[in-house]
């Protein structure tokens, strides 16, 4: 049996919120000393109450304000490829009930049991944002799990942004499998969007806003809209698909606006 480090809550700090499902442990919640400072970021650590009652397994990062991210409430859990596969299977089963096409946010971090990880699916292409130290360390296992379940043509590690800097991680954008130079067509909200997964903002699309795009589109039938900070036309293309007479997209990025125009053309709105 592997001997793993143990971290304990401070005597004056209650673990109640964590025991009721809160996914994070902050640096001022726990006892940090010379021993814990030697623990490498991304190491899996057992978290206990101050009186040594087991709570669960966390991903530790002494360099972050979020010192611990809850991985599993079983302190004997083995965090490996098989464990990640099960998380992906659960998330995939849910997405299949929500979406009729393979374009969506497959993993939304803590909400899907993979703390700090974003995985967006663009058909046979998957964009992974490992925004926590443990996930960056285990990118090979995450990649292997995706291979087992989906046999993707493209896997892109999109590792940049403020979230990673807060974890003490460097930026790195690299195709782990395949490549893509051209924008990918994404069918969503009865429109066709163009996603630049390697050079665009975030993962190429704001999948986390798709329901907001759809809701707003219902209000646009017969009207004109202005889509400010539009990126590739999230609100404007959805509105046009729902019957808006015109849409004006405004963004500081000309490449994003060019993709919005291409999306409008592909959707037959021009």
N, C-alpha and C positions, 0 to 999 in steps of 0.2 A: 504494500500500500504506500502511495506517495505521501510523504510528509509535507504538508503545505503550511505556510505561515498563518498566524492568527492575529486578528485585529480586534480590539475591544472598544466599546463605547466608553466615554468618560463617565465618571460617577454621577455628574450633574446633568447628563444628557440622556433623554429618554429615547429608546429605540422604537417607540410605539408606532410612529408614522411609517417606518420601514416595515414593521411587522404587519401593518395593515395595507401594504402595497406600494408605498412611495418608493421609487426606483433608485434614488440617489442617497449617498452618505457624504456629508460635507467634511472638510478638513477639521473644523472645530467640533465635530461630533465625537471624534475618536482620539484615542491616545496615540500620539506620534512621537517616537523617540529615535535614538541612534539606530536601533534595530530595524525599525520600519523604514528609515531613510535608505537602508541598503536594499530594499525590495525594488526590483526593476519595474518601471511602468508597464502595465499590462499583465502583471502577474496575477494569477487567481489566488485569492486569500479567503480564509474562513473568517466570517464576522460573528462576533459574540456580544451579548450583553455584558455589562460590567461584572456581573456575577457568574460569567463563563457559561451562559446558556447559548447554544448554537442558534443562529438566525438563518444563515445561508452562506452561499458562496458569492464573492464579489470579484470584479475586476478592479485591481488597485492601481492608483496613480498618485503617488505622493507629490507630484509636480503640479497637480491640478486642484482647483477649489473643490471639484467633485472628486473626492478621494476614492470613493467606491461606487461602482455601478452593480446593482443586483443582477447576477447571472442566473442563479438557481437557488431555490429554497432548500434543496438537498445538498448538504455540505459534502456528501460523497459523490456528487455528480462528476462525470468526466466530460469536460468541455473539449470536444474533438469534432471531427468531420461529421460523424453520425449524429451528434447532438445538434449541430447546425442544420443538418438535413431535416431533422424533425421540426425545427423552427420554420424552415422554408416550406415544408409540407403543410403545416398548419396555416401559414400566411397564404399560401397558394390556394388552399381549399376555400378560404374566405373570399379571396379575390374572384374566384370562379363563380361565386354567387352574386357578385356585384357588377362584374364587367363581362361583356360578350366578345371582347377582342383583347389580344395580349399586349395592351398598352396601359400601364398603370404603375403606381408605386407598390412594388412587391413587399418591401420591408420598410417600415417606418419606425426604425429605432426601437426604443423601449416598448412601444405599443405592440410590437410583434416579437418581443423577447430577445432581440439582438441589440443591446444597448449601444447607442452611438453609431449605428449602421443604417445607411440609406441604400436601398437597391431599387433602381427604377428599371422597368422592363419596357423595351421597345421592340416587340416581336422577338426575333432571335438575337437581339443585342441587349446586354445587361450592363448598366452603369452602377458601379459600387463606390460609395463614399464611406470609407472607414474612418469615422471621425472620433474614434476612441483608441487609446493605445493598444488595448487588447486586440481590437479588430485589425489594426494595422499589422500587428505581430502575426495574426492568424489569417492573413489574406490567402495564403496557399490553401488552408482548410475551407475558407469561404468559397474560393474558386472551385475546389474539388466538389463541394456540395452542390454548387450551381451546375457543374458538369453532370453529376449523377442524375439530377432531376430534370434538367432542361436541354442538355446537349447544345448549348448556345453556339452561334457562329462568332459572336463578338462578346468579349468581356473587357470593359474599360475600368481601370482604377482611376477614379476622379477624386484626387486627394488634395484639396486646396481649400483655403478659406479660414475664417476666424475660429470656427469650432476646433479645427486641428491645432491652431496655434495655442489655444487654451489648454490643449493636452500636451503641449511641448513637442508636437509633430511637425515635420517639414512637409512642404508641398511636393506632390508627385503625381503627374498625370501620365499614365502609360497604358497602352493596350496590352493586356495579358494574353488575349487570344483574338486573332483576326485584326481587322482595322476598318476604319470608315472615314473617308474624306468628304463624302457628299452628305447633305442633310437627309435624315430619315423621315419618311412619311408616317405620320401618326393619325389614325382615324379616331376622333374623339369628339363628343358632343355634336354629332352630325356634321362635322367639318373635317378638313384635312390640315393638320399642322405640320410644319417643317422643323425638325429638331436637329441642331448641330451638337452632337453629344461630345465632341472632342474640343470644340472651340467656343461653344456658347456659354451662357450663364448657367450656373448650377449644373444639373445633369443634362441640360438641353431643353427641358420643359419644366414648367411648374405643375407637376402632377398633383401636388397637394392643394391646388386651387381649382381643380376641374369641377368640383361640385359647386363652388361659388360661380364659376363661369356659366354652368348650366342653369343655376337659379336666376342669375341676372339676365340670361338670354330670354327667359320666360316673360320678362318685363319689357322686352325690346320690340316685340312684334308691331310693325307699322311705324316705328319711331327711328330717330337718329341717335347715335351714341358717340361719345368720345371716350376712348380707352387710353388713359394716361398711365405712363410706365408700363406700356403694353407688352414689352418683350416681343414675342413672335405672334402676338395677336390673340392672347388668351380669351379676353372678354369680347373683342370685336368679331372674331370669326364665329364664336358661339352665338353671338347676337344676330349676325347675318344669316346663320343657318336657321334661326328661329323666326326670321321674317323681318328683321330690321331693314329699313330702306337704305341706310348708309351707316358707315362706321369710320371714324377718324382715329387712327392709332398714333400715339405720341410716345417716343422713347429717345433716350440719349444715344442709343446704339444704332447706327445705320445698318450694320449687318443683321441685327434683330429685325429691323423694319423691312429689310429686303426679304427676309424669310417670311414675314407676315404677308407681304405681297404675293410671294410664291404660294403660300398656303391659300390665299384668297383665289388665286388663279386655279390651283388644283381642285379647289372646292366648287369652282364654277360661279364665283361671286363677282368676277370682274365684268 
